[in-house]
């Protein structure tokens, strides 16, 4: 399941502009995606221990 989530994140990060057509001139959308991914990893790691 983790591999699927990582693959979906990479695909959205790399091809999201073409798929959804958003304009991200300042990089805000990509920054938000990276932050949400990292927060999810941290939350999962803290939940596991």
CHARMM-style PDB file with segment names, atoms N, HN, CA, C and O in Angstrom:
ATOM      1  N   UNK     1       0.825  -1.189   0.000  1.00  0.00      PROA
ATOM      2  CA  UNK     1       0.000   0.000   0.000  1.00  0.00      PROA
ATOM      3  C   UNK     1       0.873   1.259   0.000  1.00  0.00      PROA
ATOM      4  O   UNK     1       0.552   2.253  -0.651  1.00  0.00      PROA
ATOM      5  N   UNK     2       1.975   1.196   0.739  1.00  0.00      PROA
ATOM      6  HN  UNK     2       2.236   0.388   1.268  1.00  0.00      PROA
ATOM      7  CA  UNK     2       2.864   2.360   0.777  1.00  0.00      PROA
ATOM      8  C   UNK     2       3.471   2.629  -0.598  1.00  0.00      PROA
ATOM      9  O   UNK     2       3.627   3.783  -0.997  1.00  0.00      PROA
ATOM     10  N   UNK     3       3.808   1.580  -1.308  1.00  0.00      PROA
ATOM     11  HN  UNK     3       3.681   0.642  -0.984  1.00  0.00      PROA
ATOM     12  CA  UNK     3       4.384   1.762  -2.646  1.00  0.00      PROA
ATOM     13  C   UNK     3       3.377   2.401  -3.603  1.00  0.00      PROA
ATOM     14  O   UNK     3       3.747   3.223  -4.441  1.00  0.00      PROA
ATOM     15  N   UNK     4       2.116   2.026  -3.477  1.00  0.00      PROA
ATOM     16  HN  UNK     4       1.815   1.359  -2.796  1.00  0.00      PROA
ATOM     17  CA  UNK     4       1.067   2.629  -4.297  1.00  0.00      PROA
ATOM     18  C   UNK     4       0.930   4.114  -3.981  1.00  0.00      PROA
ATOM     19  O   UNK     4       0.800   4.936  -4.888  1.00  0.00      PROA
ATOM     20  N   UNK     5       0.960   4.457  -2.701  1.00  0.00      PROA
ATOM     21  HN  UNK     5       1.066   3.790  -1.964  1.00  0.00      PROA
ATOM     22  CA  UNK     5       0.852   5.860  -2.302  1.00  0.00      PROA
ATOM     23  C   UNK     5       2.037   6.666  -2.814  1.00  0.00      PROA
ATOM     24  O   UNK     5       1.869   7.793  -3.278  1.00  0.00      PROA
ATOM     25  N   UNK     6       3.229   6.096  -2.731  1.00  0.00      PROA
ATOM     26  HN  UNK     6       3.365   5.180  -2.353  1.00  0.00      PROA
ATOM     27  CA  UNK     6       4.420   6.790  -3.222  1.00  0.00      PROA
ATOM     28  C   UNK     6       4.352   6.964  -4.733  1.00  0.00      PROA
ATOM     29  O   UNK     6       4.699   8.025  -5.253  1.00  0.00      PROA
ATOM     30  N   UNK     7       3.910   5.937  -5.436  1.00  0.00      PROA
ATOM     31  HN  UNK     7       3.628   5.075  -5.014  1.00  0.00      PROA
ATOM     32  CA  UNK     7       3.792   6.028  -6.892  1.00  0.00      PROA
ATOM     33  C   UNK     7       2.756   7.077  -7.297  1.00  0.00      PROA
ATOM     34  O   UNK     7       2.975   7.829  -8.247  1.00  0.00      PROA
ATOM     35  N   UNK     8       1.651   7.130  -6.596  1.00  0.00      PROA
ATOM     36  HN  UNK     8       1.473   6.519  -5.824  1.00  0.00      PROA
ATOM     37  CA  UNK     8       0.632   8.136  -6.890  1.00  0.00      PROA
ATOM     38  C   UNK     8       1.150   9.545  -6.613  1.00  0.00      PROA
ATOM     39  O   UNK     8       0.873  10.474  -7.371  1.00  0.00      PROA
ATOM     40  N   UNK     9       1.903   9.701  -5.523  1.00  0.00      PROA
ATOM     41  HN  UNK     9       2.128   8.947  -4.907  1.00  0.00      PROA
ATOM     42  CA  UNK     9       2.471  11.009  -5.209  1.00  0.00      PROA
ATOM     43  C   UNK     9       3.443  11.454  -6.290  1.00  0.00      PROA
ATOM     44  O   UNK     9       3.389  12.599  -6.740  1.00  0.00      PROA
ATOM     45  N   UNK    10       4.323  10.569  -6.708  1.00  0.00      PROA
ATOM     46  HN  UNK    10       4.367   9.639  -6.343  1.00  0.00      PROA
ATOM     47  CA  UNK    10       5.306  10.920  -7.734  1.00  0.00      PROA
ATOM     48  C   UNK    10       4.610  11.269  -9.042  1.00  0.00      PROA
ATOM     49  O   UNK    10       4.983  12.234  -9.708  1.00  0.00      PROA
ATOM     50  N   UNK    11       3.605  10.491  -9.410  1.00  0.00      PROA
ATOM     51  HN  UNK    11       3.302   9.706  -8.869  1.00  0.00      PROA
ATOM     52  CA  UNK    11       2.873  10.776 -10.648  1.00  0.00      PROA
ATOM     53  C   UNK    11       2.150  12.117 -10.565  1.00  0.00      PROA
ATOM     54  O   UNK    11       2.161  12.885 -11.528  1.00  0.00      PROA
ATOM     55  N   UNK    12       1.526  12.406  -9.434  1.00  0.00      PROA
ATOM     56  HN  UNK    12       1.517  11.782  -8.652  1.00  0.00      PROA
ATOM     57  CA  UNK    12       0.828  13.679  -9.275  1.00  0.00      PROA
ATOM     58  C   UNK    12       1.813  14.839  -9.253  1.00  0.00      PROA
ATOM     59  O   UNK    12       1.552  15.894  -9.831  1.00  0.00      PROA
ATOM     60  N   UNK    13       2.942  14.642  -8.587  1.00  0.00      PROA
ATOM     61  HN  UNK    13       3.154  13.785  -8.118  1.00  0.00      PROA
ATOM     62  CA  UNK    13       3.955  15.691  -8.525  1.00  0.00      PROA
ATOM     63  C   UNK    13       4.538  15.975  -9.904  1.00  0.00      PROA
ATOM     64  O   UNK    13       4.754  17.132 -10.266  1.00  0.00      PROA
ATOM     65  N   UNK    14       4.790  14.927 -10.666  1.00  0.00      PROA
ATOM     66  HN  UNK    14       4.614  13.988 -10.372  1.00  0.00      PROA
ATOM     67  CA  UNK    14       5.433  15.097 -11.971  1.00  0.00      PROA
ATOM     68  C   UNK    14       4.464  15.511 -13.068  1.00  0.00      PROA
ATOM     69  O   UNK    14       4.806  16.340 -13.911  1.00  0.00      PROA
ATOM     70  N   UNK    15       3.261  14.946 -13.070  1.00  0.00      PROA
ATOM     71  HN  UNK    15       2.983  14.273 -12.385  1.00  0.00      PROA
ATOM     72  CA  UNK    15       2.332  15.152 -14.185  1.00  0.00      PROA
ATOM     73  C   UNK    15       1.026  15.832 -13.796  1.00  0.00      PROA
ATOM     74  O   UNK    15       0.103  15.891 -14.608  1.00  0.00      PROA
ATOM     75  N   UNK    16       0.928  16.342 -12.585  1.00  0.00      PROA
ATOM     76  HN  UNK    16       1.678  16.295 -11.926  1.00  0.00      PROA
ATOM     77  CA  UNK    16      -0.309  16.977 -12.121  1.00  0.00      PROA
ATOM     78  C   UNK    16      -0.711  18.184 -12.932  1.00  0.00      PROA
ATOM     79  O   UNK    16      -1.896  18.437 -13.146  1.00  0.00      PROA
ATOM     80  N   UNK    17       0.277  18.926 -13.381  1.00  0.00      PROA
ATOM     81  HN  UNK    17       1.240  18.721 -13.207  1.00  0.00      PROA
ATOM     82  CA  UNK    17      -0.026  20.129 -14.171  1.00  0.00      PROA
ATOM     83  C   UNK    17      -0.719  19.758 -15.477  1.00  0.00      PROA
ATOM     84  O   UNK    17      -1.655  20.436 -15.902  1.00  0.00      PROA
ATOM     85  N   UNK    18      -0.256  18.675 -16.116  1.00  0.00      PROA
ATOM     86  HN  UNK    18       0.504  18.125 -15.770  1.00  0.00      PROA
ATOM     87  CA  UNK    18      -0.883  18.255 -17.367  1.00  0.00      PROA
ATOM     88  C   UNK    18      -2.233  17.581 -17.122  1.00  0.00      PROA
ATOM     89  O   UNK    18      -3.158  17.742 -17.919  1.00  0.00      PROA
ATOM     90  N   UNK    19      -2.351  16.832 -16.031  1.00  0.00      PROA
ATOM     91  HN  UNK    19      -1.600  16.701 -15.384  1.00  0.00      PROA
ATOM     92  CA  UNK    19      -3.593  16.101 -15.766  1.00  0.00      PROA
ATOM     93  C   UNK    19      -4.705  17.046 -15.343  1.00  0.00      PROA
ATOM     94  O   UNK    19      -5.810  16.989 -15.882  1.00  0.00      PROA
ATOM     95  N   UNK    20      -4.415  17.925 -14.367  1.00  0.00      PROA
ATOM     96  HN  UNK    20      -3.517  17.971 -13.929  1.00  0.00      PROA
ATOM     97  CA  UNK    20      -5.457  18.779 -13.804  1.00  0.00      PROA
ATOM     98  C   UNK    20      -5.461  20.187 -14.370  1.00  0.00      PROA
ATOM     99  O   UNK    20      -6.435  20.920 -14.196  1.00  0.00      PROA
ATOM    100  N   UNK    21      -4.385  20.579 -15.047  1.00  0.00      PROA
ATOM    101  HN  UNK    21      -3.594  19.983 -15.189  1.00  0.00      PROA
ATOM    102  CA  UNK    21      -4.349  21.879 -15.701  1.00  0.00      PROA
ATOM    103  C   UNK    21      -4.168  23.061 -14.769  1.00  0.00      PROA
ATOM    104  O   UNK    21      -4.555  24.177 -15.116  1.00  0.00      PROA
ATOM    105  N   UNK    22      -3.584  22.847 -13.582  1.00  0.00      PROA
ATOM    106  HN  UNK    22      -3.270  21.940 -13.300  1.00  0.00      PROA
ATOM    107  CA  UNK    22      -3.384  23.983 -12.696  1.00  0.00      PROA
ATOM    108  C   UNK    22      -2.175  24.797 -13.136  1.00  0.00      PROA
ATOM    109  O   UNK    22      -1.262  24.284 -13.783  1.00  0.00      PROA
ATOM    110  N   UNK    23      -2.188  26.066 -12.776  1.00  0.00      PROA
ATOM    111  HN  UNK    23      -2.930  26.483 -12.251  1.00  0.00      PROA
ATOM    112  CA  UNK    23      -1.038  26.921 -13.047  1.00  0.00      PROA
ATOM    113  C   UNK    23      -0.317  27.134 -11.722  1.00  0.00      PROA
ATOM    114  O   UNK    23      -0.901  27.620 -10.753  1.00  0.00      PROA
ATOM    115  N   UNK    24       0.934  26.771 -11.696  1.00  0.00      PROA
ATOM    116  HN  UNK    24       1.409  26.377 -12.483  1.00  0.00      PROA
ATOM    117  CA  UNK    24       1.717  26.818 -10.466  1.00  0.00      PROA
ATOM    118  C   UNK    24       2.999  27.583 -10.736  1.00  0.00      PROA
ATOM    119  O   UNK    24       4.085  27.004 -10.761  1.00  0.00      PROA
ATOM    120  N   UNK    25       2.870  28.884 -10.936  1.00  0.00      PROA
ATOM    121  HN  UNK    25       1.987  29.355 -10.915  1.00  0.00      PROA
ATOM    122  CA  UNK    25       4.038  29.684 -11.294  1.00  0.00      PROA
ATOM    123  C   UNK    25       5.007  29.846 -10.122  1.00  0.00      PROA
ATOM    124  O   UNK    25       6.219  29.915 -10.328  1.00  0.00      PROA
ATOM    125  N   UNK    26       4.488  29.905  -8.906  1.00  0.00      PROA
ATOM    126  HN  UNK    26       3.504  29.849  -8.739  1.00  0.00      PROA
ATOM    127  CA  UNK    26       5.346  30.100  -7.732  1.00  0.00      PROA
ATOM    128  C   UNK    26       5.750  28.793  -7.069  1.00  0.00      PROA
ATOM    129  O   UNK    26       6.582  28.800  -6.162  1.00  0.00      PROA
ATOM    130  N   UNK    27       5.181  27.671  -7.498  1.00  0.00      PROA
ATOM    131  HN  UNK    27       4.505  27.666  -8.235  1.00  0.00      PROA
ATOM    132  CA  UNK    27       5.517  26.392  -6.902  1.00  0.00      PROA
ATOM    133  C   UNK    27       4.738  26.090  -5.634  1.00  0.00      PROA
ATOM    134  O   UNK    27       5.124  25.203  -4.873  1.00  0.00      PROA
ATOM    135  N   UNK    28       3.650  26.811  -5.391  1.00  0.00      PROA
ATOM    136  HN  UNK    28       3.337  27.532  -6.009  1.00  0.00      PROA
ATOM    137  CA  UNK    28       2.873  26.627  -4.164  1.00  0.00      PROA
ATOM    138  C   UNK    28       2.187  25.263  -4.108  1.00  0.00      PROA
ATOM    139  O   UNK    28       2.125  24.647  -3.045  1.00  0.00      PROA
ATOM    140  N   UNK    29       1.681  24.794  -5.224  1.00  0.00      PROA
ATOM    141  HN  UNK    29       1.731  25.295  -6.089  1.00  0.00      PROA
ATOM    142  CA  UNK    29       0.994  23.508  -5.243  1.00  0.00      PROA
ATOM    143  C   UNK    29       1.983  22.384  -4.961  1.00  0.00      PROA
ATOM    144  O   UNK    29       1.679  21.476  -4.188  1.00  0.00      PROA
ATOM    145  N   UNK    30       3.144  22.432  -5.569  1.00  0.00      PROA
ATOM    146  HN  UNK    30       3.391  23.170  -6.198  1.00  0.00      PROA
ATOM    147  CA  UNK    30       4.140  21.394  -5.331  1.00  0.00      PROA
ATOM    148  C   UNK    30       4.655  21.450  -3.899  1.00  0.00      PROA
ATOM    149  O   UNK    30       4.916  20.405  -3.303  1.00  0.00      PROA
ATOM    150  N   UNK    31       4.804  22.626  -3.340  1.00  0.00      PROA
ATOM    151  HN  UNK    31       4.592  23.475  -3.824  1.00  0.00      PROA
ATOM    152  CA  UNK    31       5.230  22.753  -1.952  1.00  0.00      PROA
ATOM    153  C   UNK    31       4.180  22.172  -1.011  1.00  0.00      PROA
ATOM    154  O   UNK    31       4.528  21.509  -0.035  1.00  0.00      PROA
ATOM    155  N   UNK    32       2.908  22.410  -1.288  1.00  0.00      PROA
ATOM    156  HN  UNK    32       2.625  22.949  -2.082  1.00  0.00      PROA
ATOM    157  CA  UNK    32       1.839  21.865  -0.465  1.00  0.00      PROA
ATOM    158  C   UNK    32       1.789  20.340  -0.564  1.00  0.00      PROA
ATOM    159  O   UNK    32       1.531  19.661   0.429  1.00  0.00      PROA
ATOM    160  N   UNK    33       2.037  19.802  -1.760  1.00  0.00      PROA
ATOM    161  HN  UNK    33       2.246  20.354  -2.567  1.00  0.00      PROA
ATOM    162  CA  UNK    33       2.044  18.342  -1.909  1.00  0.00      PROA
ATOM    163  C   UNK    33       3.203  17.715  -1.152  1.00  0.00      PROA
ATOM    164  O   UNK    33       3.033  16.676  -0.514  1.00  0.00      PROA
ATOM    165  N   UNK    34       4.375  18.330  -1.214  1.00  0.00      PROA
ATOM    166  HN  UNK    34       4.513  19.174  -1.732  1.00  0.00      PROA
ATOM    167  CA  UNK    34       5.530  17.801  -0.485  1.00  0.00      PROA
ATOM    168  C   UNK    34       5.282  17.867   1.012  1.00  0.00      PROA
ATOM    169  O   UNK    34       5.584  16.917   1.734  1.00  0.00      PROA
ATOM    170  N   UNK    35       4.732  18.982   1.486  1.00  0.00      PROA
ATOM    171  HN  UNK    35       4.487  19.754   0.900  1.00  0.00      PROA
ATOM    172  CA  UNK    35       4.461  19.128   2.912  1.00  0.00      PROA
ATOM    173  C   UNK    35       3.449  18.093   3.391  1.00  0.00      PROA
ATOM    174  O   UNK    35       3.644  17.483   4.442  1.00  0.00      PROA
ATOM    175  N   UNK    36       2.375  17.888   2.638  1.00  0.00      PROA
ATOM    176  HN  UNK    36       2.217  18.383   1.784  1.00  0.00      PROA
ATOM    177  CA  UNK    36       1.368  16.913   3.055  1.00  0.00      PROA
ATOM    178  C   UNK    36       1.928  15.499   3.028  1.00  0.00      PROA
ATOM    179  O   UNK    36       1.574  14.681   3.877  1.00  0.00      PROA
ATOM    180  N   UNK    37       2.792  15.200   2.071  1.00  0.00      PROA
ATOM    181  HN  UNK    37       3.079  15.865   1.381  1.00  0.00      PROA
ATOM    182  CA  UNK    37       3.413  13.885   2.016  1.00  0.00      PROA
ATOM    183  C   UNK    37       4.325  13.675   3.222  1.00  0.00      PROA
ATOM    184  O   UNK    37       4.286  12.621   3.856  1.00  0.00      PROA
ATOM    185  N   UNK    38       5.142  14.676   3.539  1.00  0.00      PROA
ATOM    186  HN  UNK    38       5.173  15.532   3.024  1.00  0.00      PROA
ATOM    187  CA  UNK    38       6.036  14.547   4.691  1.00  0.00      PROA
ATOM    188  C   UNK    38       5.268  14.459   6.005  1.00  0.00      PROA
ATOM    189  O   UNK    38       5.638  13.680   6.883  1.00  0.00      PROA
ATOM    190  N   UNK    39       4.218  15.236   6.152  1.00  0.00      PROA
ATOM    191  HN  UNK    39       3.917  15.869   5.439  1.00  0.00      PROA
ATOM    192  CA  UNK    39       3.407  15.153   7.369  1.00  0.00      PROA
ATOM    193  C   UNK    39       2.735  13.788   7.489  1.00  0.00      PROA
ATOM    194  O   UNK    39       2.599  13.262   8.594  1.00  0.00      PROA
ATOM    195  N   UNK    40       2.322  13.221   6.384  1.00  0.00      PROA
ATOM    196  HN  UNK    40       2.433  13.648   5.487  1.00  0.00      PROA
ATOM    197  CA  UNK    40       1.749  11.876   6.397  1.00  0.00      PROA
ATOM    198  C   UNK    40       2.767  10.830   6.799  1.00  0.00      PROA
ATOM    199  O   UNK    40       2.452   9.907   7.550  1.00  0.00      PROA
ATOM    200  N   UNK    41       3.982  10.968   6.306  1.00  0.00      PROA
ATOM    201  HN  UNK    41       4.238  11.718   5.696  1.00  0.00      PROA
ATOM    202  CA  UNK    41       5.051  10.031   6.684  1.00  0.00      PROA
ATOM    203  C   UNK    41       5.353  10.145   8.170  1.00  0.00      PROA
ATOM    204  O   UNK    41       5.514   9.133   8.852  1.00  0.00      PROA
ATOM    205  N   UNK    42       5.431  11.362   8.671  1.00  0.00      PROA
ATOM    206  HN  UNK    42       5.301  12.184   8.117  1.00  0.00      PROA
ATOM    207  CA  UNK    42       5.709  11.567  10.095  1.00  0.00      PROA
ATOM    208  C   UNK    42       4.587  10.999  10.952  1.00  0.00      PROA
ATOM    209  O   UNK    42       4.847  10.342  11.960  1.00  0.00      PROA
ATOM    210  N   UNK    43       3.350  11.247  10.561  1.00  0.00      PROA
ATOM    211  HN  UNK    43       3.139  11.781   9.742  1.00  0.00      PROA
ATOM    212  CA  UNK    43       2.211  10.732  11.325  1.00  0.00      PROA
ATOM    213  C   UNK    43       2.185   9.212  11.317  1.00  0.00      PROA
ATOM    214  O   UNK    43       1.905   8.592  12.343  1.00  0.00      PROA
ATOM    215  N   UNK    44       2.469   8.614  10.188  1.00  0.00      PROA
ATOM    216  HN  UNK    44       2.697   9.118   9.354  1.00  0.00      PROA
ATOM    217  CA  UNK    44       2.485   7.156  10.106  1.00  0.00      PROA
ATOM    218  C   UNK    44       3.612   6.572  10.941  1.00  0.00      PROA
ATOM    219  O   UNK    44       3.440   5.539  11.588  1.00  0.00      PROA
ATOM    220  N   UNK    45       4.769   7.233  10.927  1.00  0.00      PROA
ATOM    221  HN  UNK    45       4.909   8.072  10.400  1.00  0.00      PROA
ATOM    222  CA  UNK    45       5.898   6.764  11.705  1.00  0.00      PROA
ATOM    223  C   UNK    45       5.607   6.855  13.203  1.00  0.00      PROA
ATOM    224  O   UNK    45       5.952   5.948  13.961  1.00  0.00      PROA
ATOM    225  N   UNK    46       4.979   7.937  13.625  1.00  0.00      PROA
ATOM    226  HN  UNK    46       4.699   8.673  13.009  1.00  0.00      PROA
ATOM    227  CA  UNK    46       4.651   8.104  15.043  1.00  0.00      PROA
ATOM    228  C   UNK    46       3.555   7.142  15.476  1.00  0.00      PROA
ATOM    229  O   UNK    46       3.539   6.700  16.625  1.00  0.00      PROA
ATOM    230  N   UNK    47       2.652   6.818  14.584  1.00  0.00      PROA
ATOM    231  HN  UNK    47       2.665   7.178  13.651  1.00  0.00      PROA
ATOM    232  CA  UNK    47       1.574   5.873  14.894  1.00  0.00      PROA
ATOM    233  C   UNK    47       2.108   4.448  15.035  1.00  0.00      PROA
ATOM    234  O   UNK    47       1.600   3.658  15.830  1.00  0.00      PROA
ATOM    235  N   UNK    48       3.118   4.140  14.266  1.00  0.00      PROA
ATOM    236  HN  UNK    48       3.531   4.782  13.620  1.00  0.00      PROA
ATOM    237  CA  UNK    48       3.666   2.795  14.251  1.00  0.00      PROA
ATOM    238  C   UNK    48       4.402   2.471  15.539  1.00  0.00      PROA
ATOM    239  O   UNK    48       4.369   1.324  15.986  1.00  0.00      PROA
ATOM    240  N   UNK    49       5.061   3.442  16.146  1.00  0.00      PROA
ATOM    241  HN  UNK    49       5.087   4.374  15.783  1.00  0.00      PROA
ATOM    242  CA  UNK    49       5.866   3.181  17.345  1.00  0.00      PROA
ATOM    243  C   UNK    49       5.105   3.321  18.632  1.00  0.00      PROA
ATOM    244  OT1 UNK    49       5.670   3.127  19.708  1.00  0.00      PROA
TER     245      UNK     49
END
